[in-house]
Amino acid sequence: MTRRPLAAALAVAMLALAAPAMSQTTPDASTRSSIAAACRVPPLLLERTLRGYRPDRAGELQLVPEEPDFVGHGGLPHSGPWDYISQVPLLWYGPGHVPATGEIDRRVTLADVAPTQGQLIGFDFPAPDGRPLREVLAGDAAEPPAVVVVVVWDGAGTAVLEEHADAWPNLRQLIDEGVYYTRAEVGSSPPSTAQIHATIGTGAFSRTHGLIAHRFRMGDALVDPWAAGPRYLVRPTLADLYDRATGNRALVGVSATVAIHLGMVGHGTMWGGGDADLVVLREREGAATLGAEGDFWNLTSNVAPWFSFPAYVNDLPPVLSYAEPVDRVDGRVDGRWRDLEIDSDAAHHGFRTPARIPYQTRLVEELLRREGFGRDDVPDLLYVNYKLIDEVGHVYSMNSVEMEDSIAAEDANLPALIDVLDREVGEGRWVMALTADHGHTPDPDVSGAAAISPTHVGAVLRARFDTDGDDVSVVELVQPTTVFLNEAELADEGVTVADVAAYTMTLTKGQLSGETWPIPAAQSDEPAFLAAFPSDVLPELPCLPASTRG
Amino acid sequence: MARMLLMLILSVLLVGACERSGDDVAPSPTAPAPTTSPPPTLSSEGFLYTSKEGIRALATFDGARGRLEVENTTGAELAAPGLYVLDAATGAVVEADVSPTRPVADGDGATFRVRLDRPMPPASIGLVVLLIGDEDRGAFLPPAPQEEAA
């Protein structure tokens, strides 16, 4: 017996012992089977998954491939509970405020960011899932920092940085000059942009703040997290409460590109007593996708009513004025970044290259200067998302030379950003937290992972369960970690979610092989999933860590 | 050259699909299109909730008491509505008892009494969140500012 079946068997035994305490009825055979499947997943990964689950918004079926396999096709996703996606850098740096402690080896999450910011500025923020980080607060500054800046290197998880260990000397140097958590993680799964930025802002995991994925249920509809502005974010951010507490004297600003970054700041004027915080995005209006960046800085109509946009940022020098070092990075001056023509549609005329990093930092400088961040006695909050690393991870993979370039460019920008803060806010008057919202998936050609096609998952489940001849499918949407099922249609078909889960456990990789990364024949007969189970068994799994069980 | 072509194709075809969401993949053929709610319309009368699916709700409060009006044109019965309030200063959840506990038929409207756990003056309300049965449907929009209401 291998380790995982043994763990599952133990889980069933534990369940039998725990059943009287968990409910008044003994789980039926179907439920026991679902629990056994779920308990094949390591407890820590289940804990992350539970923190990202709420029954009113989640898909009905959970999918967990065996690491390093993943569900995805076309572009590389970053969605699953594994360490390589969940673990992120977390550096706190602020001379005069944050002690030069170096590395701290304990598990912390990004839910700890907001309450720590709060303590730094003298505001007791009641974070549902986070705690103030004591090592950051061990300094002896007489005054709070005038500005606290949260910088997100989007997609730059710990594994991504380790893959390019020589590409970030500036960040490495800052580790000893600040507090760096070596076991920081985002906290919940699936860990993608909207939910983790909201965790940074609210100090809550996604099951609590509500933005549990990039597609979730809202009644009978499947919605995007920011399609209706901040309405689906159902907990306040630090910025919501702190700004109001200062009578809106505090400045709150965001420099990012798409609305799914706005969980850092929150609700703006939708929050009672809140004001229109400064937000700069670059999102394509009406786009069918969540990350479609536009050609100029803006606010799209879904978020514009609640925030304010400083129009002057579009008068700054264009991104192509920062392209020359990018062109030179491969030793040739040919108008290209590696193979990509910089002034082209494919490169978004320079914006999808490392040139966007100094371009955005110039914007941050202008924002600080014109708005007067740090100029009065009320501490201000600034949030910056640099998105290039995430884009490069999707298109080229985390193992690519383009990723090396991108991390090096982000790292080279760090001293420039610090100079901007010293110049505009003042030396010793600010604190920066630098982190990432998730990691990235290694290129399957490097990792040997099987890429399981979500299209084929949907097709196989339909072929098996859509048998009543009507035009309503039992499968609504397949995502990398979950399947949205039509439970009414399942009932019409005479099956349950547990039946679908049990069948999914019988599928092989060969049945679900996609076109972009065909699964090698040698893996074809292997099970496609480590576990597939009904989502609603998650909260009471006996194999969850004891501290997690409800 | 082949790599360059591949990356160009990926850049054009995939960035939109991938960068948009991280965990998104192409919807399956029968997946419903992503939906958005209508542009925000504020009410001078109270906290207004509208959805593209056909829910219109208006919540008003006076101290610990309030009223919830719900209109249902979704094409299906709505489970019993409810709500909760987030305190504007602390973010604390203030539960509400909404009565009578009964569903709202399609094409129908109903008015419910609201009793909050504690009095909530308008200025102390951070967010009001609609419940349909056990499902959290997101926040009401705040009342229109007085100058807009005039």
HADDOCK unambig.tbl for C-alpha pairs under 7 A between the chains (distance, minus, plus):
assign (segid A and resid 56 and name CA) (segid B and resid 135 and name CA) 4.97 0.50 0.50
assign (segid A and resid 56 and name CA) (segid B and resid 136 and name CA) 6.61 0.50 0.50
assign (segid A and resid 72 and name CA) (segid B and resid 25 and name CA) 6.39 0.50 0.50
assign (segid A and resid 74 and name CA) (segid B and resid 14 and name CA) 6.64 0.50 0.50
assign (segid A and resid 75 and name CA) (segid B and resid 14 and name CA) 5.90 0.50 0.50
assign (segid A and resid 75 and name CA) (segid B and resid 18 and name CA) 5.83 0.50 0.50
assign (segid A and resid 77 and name CA) (segid B and resid 18 and name CA) 6.85 0.50 0.50
assign (segid A and resid 77 and name CA) (segid B and resid 22 and name CA) 5.42 0.50 0.50
assign (segid A and resid 77 and name CA) (segid B and resid 23 and name CA) 5.49 0.50 0.50
assign (segid A and resid 78 and name CA) (segid B and resid 22 and name CA) 5.65 0.50 0.50
assign (segid A and resid 78 and name CA) (segid B and resid 23 and name CA) 5.91 0.50 0.50
assign (segid A and resid 79 and name CA) (segid B and resid 22 and name CA) 6.88 0.50 0.50
assign (segid A and resid 79 and name CA) (segid B and resid 23 and name CA) 5.07 0.50 0.50
assign (segid A and resid 192 and name CA) (segid B and resid 21 and name CA) 6.94 0.50 0.50
assign (segid A and resid 192 and name CA) (segid B and resid 22 and name CA) 5.45 0.50 0.50
assign (segid A and resid 192 and name CA) (segid B and resid 23 and name CA) 6.05 0.50 0.50
assign (segid A and resid 193 and name CA) (segid B and resid 21 and name CA) 6.81 0.50 0.50
assign (segid A and resid 193 and name CA) (segid B and resid 22 and name CA) 6.68 0.50 0.50
assign (segid A and resid 214 and name CA) (segid B and resid 21 and name CA) 5.79 0.50 0.50
assign (segid A and resid 214 and name CA) (segid B and resid 23 and name CA) 6.74 0.50 0.50
assign (segid A and resid 214 and name CA) (segid B and resid 24 and name CA) 6.66 0.50 0.50
assign (segid A and resid 218 and name CA) (segid B and resid 137 and name CA) 5.93 0.50 0.50
assign (segid A and resid 222 and name CA) (segid B and resid 34 and name CA) 6.20 0.50 0.50
assign (segid A and resid 222 and name CA) (segid B and resid 35 and name CA) 6.76 0.50 0.50
assign (segid A and resid 223 and name CA) (segid B and resid 34 and name CA) 5.52 0.50 0.50
assign (segid A and resid 223 and name CA) (segid B and resid 35 and name CA) 5.39 0.50 0.50
assign (segid A and resid 223 and name CA) (segid B and resid 36 and name CA) 6.71 0.50 0.50
assign (segid A and resid 224 and name CA) (segid B and resid 34 and name CA) 6.60 0.50 0.50
assign (segid A and resid 227 and name CA) (segid B and resid 36 and name CA) 5.02 0.50 0.50
assign (segid A and resid 227 and name CA) (segid B and resid 37 and name CA) 6.81 0.50 0.50
assign (segid A and resid 228 and name CA) (segid B and resid 36 and name CA) 5.98 0.50 0.50
assign (segid A and resid 228 and name CA) (segid B and resid 37 and name CA) 5.36 0.50 0.50
assign (segid A and resid 231 and name CA) (segid B and resid 138 and name CA) 5.28 0.50 0.50
assign (segid A and resid 231 and name CA) (segid B and resid 139 and name CA) 4.74 0.50 0.50
assign (segid A and resid 232 and name CA) (segid B and resid 138 and name CA) 4.55 0.50 0.50
assign (segid A and resid 232 and name CA) (segid B and resid 139 and name CA) 6.41 0.50 0.50
assign (segid A and resid 234 and name CA) (segid B and resid 138 and name CA) 6.58 0.50 0.50
assign (segid A and resid 234 and name CA) (segid B and resid 139 and name CA) 6.95 0.50 0.50
assign (segid A and resid 235 and name CA) (segid B and resid 91 and name CA) 6.84 0.50 0.50
assign (segid A and resid 236 and name CA) (segid B and resid 91 and name CA) 5.83 0.50 0.50
assign (segid A and resid 241 and name CA) (segid B and resid 88 and name CA) 6.97 0.50 0.50
assign (segid A and resid 241 and name CA) (segid B and resid 89 and name CA) 5.85 0.50 0.50
assign (segid A and resid 241 and name CA) (segid B and resid 90 and name CA) 6.69 0.50 0.50
assign (segid A and resid 245 and name CA) (segid B and resid 89 and name CA) 6.86 0.50 0.50
assign (segid A and resid 270 and name CA) (segid B and resid 141 and name CA) 6.64 0.50 0.50
assign (segid A and resid 270 and name CA) (segid B and resid 142 and name CA) 6.11 0.50 0.50
assign (segid A and resid 271 and name CA) (segid B and resid 126 and name CA) 4.88 0.50 0.50
assign (segid A and resid 271 and name CA) (segid B and resid 127 and name CA) 5.88 0.50 0.50
assign (segid A and resid 272 and name CA) (segid B and resid 88 and name CA) 5.77 0.50 0.50
assign (segid A and resid 272 and name CA) (segid B and resid 123 and name CA) 6.64 0.50 0.50
assign (segid A and resid 272 and name CA) (segid B and resid 125 and name CA) 5.61 0.50 0.50
assign (segid A and resid 272 and name CA) (segid B and resid 126 and name CA) 4.07 0.50 0.50
assign (segid A and resid 272 and name CA) (segid B and resid 127 and name CA) 6.49 0.50 0.50
assign (segid A and resid 273 and name CA) (segid B and resid 123 and name CA) 6.82 0.50 0.50
assign (segid A and resid 289 and name CA) (segid B and resid 16 and name CA) 6.01 0.50 0.50
assign (segid A and resid 289 and name CA) (segid B and resid 17 and name CA) 6.22 0.50 0.50
assign (segid A and resid 289 and name CA) (segid B and resid 20 and name CA) 5.25 0.50 0.50
assign (segid A and resid 290 and name CA) (segid B and resid 20 and name CA) 3.90 0.50 0.50
assign (segid A and resid 290 and name CA) (segid B and resid 21 and name CA) 5.63 0.50 0.50
assign (segid A and resid 291 and name CA) (segid B and resid 16 and name CA) 6.36 0.50 0.50
assign (segid A and resid 291 and name CA) (segid B and resid 19 and name CA) 5.23 0.50 0.50
assign (segid A and resid 291 and name CA) (segid B and resid 20 and name CA) 3.09 0.50 0.50
assign (segid A and resid 291 and name CA) (segid B and resid 21 and name CA) 6.24 0.50 0.50
assign (segid A and resid 292 and name CA) (segid B and resid 16 and name CA) 5.49 0.50 0.50
assign (segid A and resid 292 and name CA) (segid B and resid 20 and name CA) 5.98 0.50 0.50
assign (segid A and resid 302 and name CA) (segid B and resid 39 and name CA) 6.92 0.50 0.50
assign (segid A and resid 339 and name CA) (segid B and resid 4 and name CA) 5.51 0.50 0.50
assign (segid A and resid 346 and name CA) (segid B and resid 8 and name CA) 6.47 0.50 0.50
assign (segid A and resid 346 and name CA) (segid B and resid 11 and name CA) 5.96 0.50 0.50
assign (segid A and resid 346 and name CA) (segid B and resid 12 and name CA) 5.75 0.50 0.50
assign (segid A and resid 391 and name CA) (segid B and resid 19 and name CA) 5.64 0.50 0.50
assign (segid A and resid 394 and name CA) (segid B and resid 18 and name CA) 6.22 0.50 0.50
assign (segid A and resid 394 and name CA) (segid B and resid 19 and name CA) 6.55 0.50 0.50
assign (segid A and resid 395 and name CA) (segid B and resid 10 and name CA) 6.15 0.50 0.50
assign (segid A and resid 395 and name CA) (segid B and resid 11 and name CA) 6.20 0.50 0.50
assign (segid A and resid 395 and name CA) (segid B and resid 15 and name CA) 6.47 0.50 0.50
assign (segid A and resid 455 and name CA) (segid B and resid 28 and name CA) 5.75 0.50 0.50
assign (segid A and resid 458 and name CA) (segid B and resid 28 and name CA) 6.57 0.50 0.50
assign (segid A and resid 476 and name CA) (segid B and resid 30 and name CA) 6.40 0.50 0.50
assign (segid A and resid 476 and name CA) (segid B and resid 31 and name CA) 4.90 0.50 0.50
assign (segid A and resid 477 and name CA) (segid B and resid 27 and name CA) 5.92 0.50 0.50
assign (segid A and resid 477 and name CA) (segid B and resid 28 and name CA) 5.70 0.50 0.50
assign (segid A and resid 477 and name CA) (segid B and resid 31 and name CA) 5.28 0.50 0.50
assign (segid A and resid 478 and name CA) (segid B and resid 27 and name CA) 6.82 0.50 0.50
assign (segid A and resid 478 and name CA) (segid B and resid 28 and name CA) 6.54 0.50 0.50
assign (segid A and resid 479 and name CA) (segid B and resid 23 and name CA) 6.93 0.50 0.50
assign (segid A and resid 479 and name CA) (segid B and resid 24 and name CA) 6.21 0.50 0.50
assign (segid A and resid 479 and name CA) (segid B and resid 25 and name CA) 6.22 0.50 0.50
assign (segid A and resid 480 and name CA) (segid B and resid 23 and name CA) 6.27 0.50 0.50
